[in-house]
Amino acid sequence: MGSQLTELLKGTLEGMVLAVLADGPAHGYEITARLRDMGFSEVAEGTVYALLIRIEQRRLVDAEKMPSAKGPPRKVYSLAAEGRRRLDEFWQTWNFLAERLDQLHEGGMT
């Protein structure tokens, strides 16, 4: 899979992070761990943190500093209303693409 998977992840990581947050609030490390647990071992923690900064600036997520038993407070992210709308759009687009790709894989458009 290699480079193709990496390129696909770049284009879908935002939707994947929003989908993780749809299950409940989480901090950056938790998000990365959940994605890795699902088999996305290529996802780097630094990439997730950079994405969280961008989507916070775009108001797709809300961030709140919470106390941590293991050091300084952590930023915990939750899905904002605009993030929910963006996630719904992501899944619509994903379903559209998946259907068309399945058609191509099965031997052409019908």
N, C-alpha and C positions, 0 to 999 in steps of 0.2 A: 504494500500500500504506500508506504513512504511519503514522497513529496506530494502525491495527489491527496492523500488524507490531510496532510498539513495545510494545503491550500483550501480544501473544503472546510476545515476547522476554522480558518481565518474568517471565512465568509459566514459562518454559522455560530461562532462563539457567543456573540451578543444574545442571540435567541436562546442558546443553551443556558447561559447564566440567568437570563430572565426566567426560564423554565424552572431552574433550581430554586430561585427566589419565590416562585409561585407556590412552592411547597412550604414556605415559611422563611422568616428572617435568618440570615447567616452572615458570618464574616468571611473575608477573602480566602483564608486557608480552608475553611469548611467547604466553601463552594468548589475550590480546586480538588479537595479530597473527594467530594461527591462525584465530580466528573471523572476522576481517576478510578473510583470504585466502579463506575459504569463502563470502564474500559478505555477511556480517553487518556491514556497514560502520557500522550504527547503534550498535553496542556500544561504549560509552565505557570507556576504561581505568579511570577512577575507579569506575565501576559494578562492574567485575570485581574490583578491589581490595577494595571494600566487601563483596562477596559472599565473597571468599576469607577475609576475617576471620570472617564469620559461619559459614562451613562448617568453618573450623578450630576454632572454639569448640564446634561440634557434633560434632567428631571425625570428620568425613567425609574430611578430608585431614590428612596429616602435613606439617609445615613444617620445613625445615632451612636455616639460613643458610649460604650457599656463597660463597667468594671470587669477586669479579668483576674482570675485567681493566679494566673501565671505571668504577671507583669503589668505593664501599663494598660490603660483602657484600650479596647478594640472598637473599631468601627463596625457596626452591625448594619447590614443593608436589608431593606425590605422593598418590595415591589410597590411603586407608586401607581396612581391611576393611569398616567401616560405610559408607564411601563407595561401595564396590563393590556392596554390597547395595542402597543407595539408587539407584545407577545402573541396576541390573537392574530395580528397581521402576519407575523412570522410563521405561525402554524398554517394559515391559509396558503401562504406562498410555498411553504414546504410541501403541503399536500398536493398542490398543483404540480410542482416539479416532480415529486415522487410518482404521481400517476403517469406523467409524460415519459419519464425515464423507464418506468415499467413497460409502457407501450413500445418504446424503442428497443428495449431488451428482448421483448417477446417477438420482435420481428416487424415492427413498423406500426404506423398509425392506422387506426380503424375508423 
